[in-house]
Amino acid sequence: MPALCGLDLEHPVMNAAGTCKSLDDVAELARSATAAVVVGSITVAARAGNAGATYHSGDGYSLNALGLPNRGLGYYREHLPEMARRAHAAGKPLVLSVAGFSVEDYAVAATAAAPTGVDLLEVNLACPNVWDGGSQKRIACFDLRQTAAICAAVDDAMRAIPSAVPYGVKISPFSDPEALASLAEVLGKLAAGSEDGPRYVCTSNTFPNALAFDHAGREVIGAGLAGLAGPALRPVALGQVRQLRRLLPDTVDIVGAGGVTTGRDVADFLRAGATAVQVSTAYWNRGEDPAVFGEIAADWAEHCSDA
């Protein structure tokens, strides 16, 4: 039985943030075979997300530019206790992904979420294609100082309350190995220097600023640029997991994400060094059918028995 940050999981397959936003979503996923229920990403203020088409399924890939749609911290502060109750009644941890537009946003969201029964926080440092005030927002994980400041603020928030919960970070894929090593050094020092530091790293969020056209030459995503995900991202994500497992201390778990479609994919991520995986594109491409998590997990179990 795998364990993430000390929490036992029935198997390594979880949903990814973005696939679960409401109490009804949690109730549906709690009834599914996902090993944990991941909610979010949430922001302090409610967001409608980007306009126009925000998801496209292509040949071996997907594009999305959702723009962090969510109901805002007020809704989640009210409903997270019931979300936690439903997840726990089904024997599943509840993970909450938080995002922000400032260091303070992350601290405020973490402080509000911690006492609600959430088991883990996932600090989203990697959401691309978020537009606010007419400009595209910086991806936090590519700025070492911003990453350190956000994690330090979350650390401080957790120390200040009696109901602190462990947290991890979600990052974008890095093409420069030196840049990835620098980020891993920052995260490793934070984890070593504080009992509240990041306890897992989820890699990878979508590859930023991809573009595709339909047969009529029209952009398939309303915002134009979008995050690339699905099977096309899987070799990149596997490489990120392998590098990070070598760079991070053993006390920091790794969650793999990117194109997980079959049990063999799960096994490959675990072989590369991940503890668990997250699934998104396969869920969307199945018409938001939560049965996909159980099918992938069962395929993984069968693959392991055949190995």
C-alpha positions in Angstrom: 0.0 0.0 0.0 1.6 3.3 -1.0 1.8 6.2 1.4 1.9 9.9 0.5 3.3 12.2 3.2 2.5 9.4 5.7 -1.1 9.0 4.5 -1.9 5.5 3.3 -3.4 5.2 -0.2 -5.3 2.2 -1.4 -3.3 2.4 -4.7 -1.3 5.1 -6.4 -3.9 6.6 -8.7 -5.5 10.0 -7.8 -7.5 12.6 -9.7 -5.6 15.8 -10.5 -6.6 19.3 -9.5 -8.9 20.9 -12.0 -11.2 17.9 -12.2 -13.0 18.5 -8.8 -14.3 21.9 -7.8 -17.5 21.5 -5.8 -19.2 19.5 -3.1 -21.1 17.5 -5.7 -17.8 16.8 -7.4 -16.3 15.5 -4.2 -19.3 13.4 -3.5 -19.0 11.8 -7.0 -15.2 11.2 -6.7 -15.6 9.8 -3.1 -17.8 7.1 -4.7 -15.2 6.4 -7.3 -11.9 4.4 -7.0 -9.6 7.4 -6.9 -7.1 6.8 -4.0 -7.5 10.4 -2.8 -9.8 13.3 -3.7 -8.0 16.4 -5.0 -10.0 19.6 -5.0 -9.0 22.8 -6.7 -7.1 24.8 -7.5 -8.9 27.4 -5.5 -8.1 31.1 -5.2 -9.1 33.7 -2.6 -11.5 35.5 -4.9 -14.0 33.5 -7.1 -13.0 33.2 -10.7 -15.0 32.5 -13.8 -12.0 31.3 -15.7 -11.0 32.1 -19.3 -13.6 32.8 -22.0 -14.4 30.7 -25.0 -13.2 27.1 -25.5 -10.9 26.1 -22.7 -10.3 22.4 -23.5 -9.3 20.5 -26.6 -8.6 16.8 -27.1 -6.2 16.3 -30.0 -4.4 13.3 -31.4 -2.3 12.1 -28.5 -2.5 15.3 -26.5 -4.8 17.7 -24.9 -4.8 21.5 -24.5 -6.4 23.4 -21.7 -6.6 27.0 -20.6 -9.2 26.8 -17.9 -8.0 30.0 -16.1 -8.5 28.6 -12.5 -12.3 28.7 -12.4 -13.5 28.2 -8.8 -16.0 29.6 -6.4 -13.6 31.4 -4.2 -12.4 30.9 -0.6 -15.7 31.8 1.0 -17.4 28.9 -0.7 -14.6 26.4 0.2 -14.3 27.6 3.8 -18.0 26.8 4.2 -18.0 23.5 2.3 -14.6 21.9 3.0 -15.6 20.3 6.3 -18.4 18.4 4.5 -16.0 17.6 1.6 -13.6 16.2 4.1 -16.3 14.2 5.8 -17.4 12.6 2.6 -13.9 11.8 1.5 -13.0 10.3 4.8 -16.2 8.3 5.0 -15.1 6.6 1.8 -11.6 6.0 3.2 -9.9 8.6 1.1 -7.7 11.6 2.1 -8.8 15.0 0.9 -6.2 17.2 -0.8 -6.8 20.8 -1.5 -4.9 22.7 -4.3 -4.5 26.4 -3.6 -3.3 29.1 -6.1 -2.8 32.8 -5.9 -1.7 36.0 -7.5 0.4 37.1 -4.6 2.4 35.6 -1.7 -0.3 36.7 0.7 -3.0 34.9 -1.3 -1.3 31.6 -0.7 -0.9 32.2 3.0 -4.6 33.3 3.4 -5.9 30.3 1.5 -3.7 27.9 3.5 -4.7 29.5 6.8 -8.4 29.2 6.0 -8.2 25.7 4.7 -6.1 24.0 7.4 -8.8 23.8 10.1 -11.4 22.3 7.8 -10.4 18.7 7.8 -8.2 18.8 4.7 -5.4 16.2 4.9 -2.9 17.8 2.5 -2.5 21.1 0.8 -1.1 21.3 -2.7 0.5 24.7 -3.4 0.0 25.2 -7.2 3.1 27.1 -8.4 2.6 26.0 -12.0 -0.7 27.0 -13.5 0.0 28.5 -17.0 -2.3 30.5 -19.2 -3.9 32.4 -16.4 -4.9 35.9 -17.5 -5.7 38.7 -15.1 -6.2 42.4 -15.9 -5.4 41.8 -19.6 -2.0 40.2 -19.0 -0.7 36.6 -18.6 0.4 35.9 -15.1 3.9 34.7 -14.3 4.3 31.0 -13.5 5.6 31.1 -10.0 7.9 28.0 -10.0 10.1 29.6 -12.6 11.0 32.4 -10.1 13.1 30.9 -7.3 12.6 33.9 -5.1 8.8 33.8 -5.5 8.8 30.1 -4.9 10.8 30.5 -1.7 8.6 33.4 -0.5 5.3 31.5 -1.2 6.6 28.4 0.6 7.9 30.5 3.5 4.5 32.2 3.8 2.7 28.9 3.9 5.2 27.6 6.5 4.5 30.7 8.7 0.8 30.2 8.3 1.0 26.6 9.3 3.1 27.4 12.4 0.6 30.0 13.5 -2.3 27.6 13.8 -2.8 24.4 15.8 -4.4 22.6 12.9 -1.5 22.7 10.5 -1.4 20.1 7.7 1.4 19.0 5.5 1.7 20.5 2.1 3.4 19.9 -1.3 4.0 21.9 -4.4 3.0 21.4 -8.0 5.4 22.6 -10.6 5.7 23.0 -14.4 8.1 20.9 -16.5 11.6 22.4 -16.8 13.7 21.9 -20.0 16.8 23.3 -18.4 18.3 20.7 -16.0 20.3 23.4 -14.2 17.1 25.4 -13.5 15.4 22.3 -12.3 18.3 21.5 -10.0 18.2 25.1 -8.6 14.5 24.7 -7.8 15.0 21.3 -6.2 17.8 22.9 -4.0 15.3 25.6 -2.8 12.6 23.0 -2.1 15.0 20.7 -0.4 16.4 23.4 1.9 12.8 24.4 2.8 11.9 20.8 3.6 15.1 20.3 5.6 14.8 23.6 7.5 11.2 23.3 8.7 8.9 20.6 9.8 6.2 22.4 7.9 8.2 22.6 4.6 7.1 21.0 1.4 6.6 17.3 1.8 6.0 16.3 -1.8 6.4 17.7 -5.3 3.9 17.0 -8.1 5.3 17.1 -11.6 4.3 18.0 -14.1 1.6 20.5 -14.6 0.9 21.3 -18.3 3.6 22.5 -20.6 2.9 26.2 -21.1 1.9 28.2 -24.1 1.0 25.5 -26.7 -1.0 26.3 -29.7 -3.2 24.3 -32.1 -5.6 25.0 -35.0 -8.6 23.1 -36.2 -9.2 22.0 -39.9 -10.6 25.5 -40.7 -7.5 27.2 -39.4 -9.1 28.5 -36.2 -7.4 28.4 -32.8 -9.0 25.6 -30.8 -8.6 27.4 -27.5 -10.4 30.7 -26.9 -7.4 32.3 -25.2 -5.2 31.0 -28.1 -2.3 29.7 -26.0 -2.9 26.7 -23.7 -1.2 24.1 -21.5 -0.2 20.9 -23.2 -1.1 17.7 -21.4 -2.0 14.1 -22.2 0.2 11.3 -23.6 2.5 13.7 -25.5 3.6 15.1 -22.1 4.3 11.7 -20.5 8.0 11.2 -21.5 8.7 14.7 -20.3 6.9 14.2 -17.0 8.7 10.9 -16.5 12.0 12.7 -17.0 11.1 15.3 -14.5 10.2 12.6 -11.9 13.6 10.8 -12.5 15.6 14.0 -12.2 13.7 15.2 -9.1 14.0 11.9 -7.3 17.8 12.2 -7.7 17.8 15.8 -6.6 15.4 15.9 -3.7 15.9 14.4 -0.2 14.2 11.1 0.5 11.8 12.9 2.9 10.2 14.6 0.0 7.7 12.4 -2.0 7.1 12.8 -5.7 3.7 12.6 -7.4 3.8 12.1 -11.2 1.4 13.7 -13.6 1.2 13.8 -17.3 -0.5 11.5 -19.7 -1.3 8.6 -17.3 -3.8 6.5 -19.3 -2.9 2.9 -18.4 -1.6 0.8 -15.6 1.7 0.5 -17.5 1.9 4.3 -17.3 1.5 4.2 -13.5 4.2 1.5 -13.2 6.5 3.7 -15.3 6.0 6.7 -13.0 6.7 4.6 -9.9 9.7 3.1 -11.6 11.0 6.6 -12.3 10.7 7.5 -8.6 7.1 8.6 -8.0 5.0 7.5 -5.0 1.7 8.2 -6.7 0.2 9.7 -9.9 -2.5 12.1 -10.8 -4.9 11.8 -13.8 -6.7 14.5 -15.7 -6.7 14.2 -19.5 -8.0 10.6 -19.4 -10.8 11.8 -17.1 -11.8 14.7 -19.4 -11.5 12.6 -22.5 -13.9 10.0 -21.0 -16.6 12.7 -20.6 -15.7 13.4 -16.9 -16.3 9.7 -16.1 -14.8 8.9 -12.6 -14.7 5.2 -13.5 -11.5 5.9 -15.3 -9.5 6.1 -12.0 -10.6 2.6 -11.0 -9.9 1.2 -14.5 -6.4 2.6 -14.5 -5.7 1.3 -10.9 -7.0 -2.1 -11.8 -4.9 -2.2 -14.9 -1.9 -1.2 -12.8 -2.6 -4.0 -10.3 -2.9 -6.5 -13.1 0.3 -5.2 -14.7 2.2 -5.6 -11.4 0.9 -9.2 -11.0 2.1 -10.0 -14.5 5.5 -8.4 -14.1 
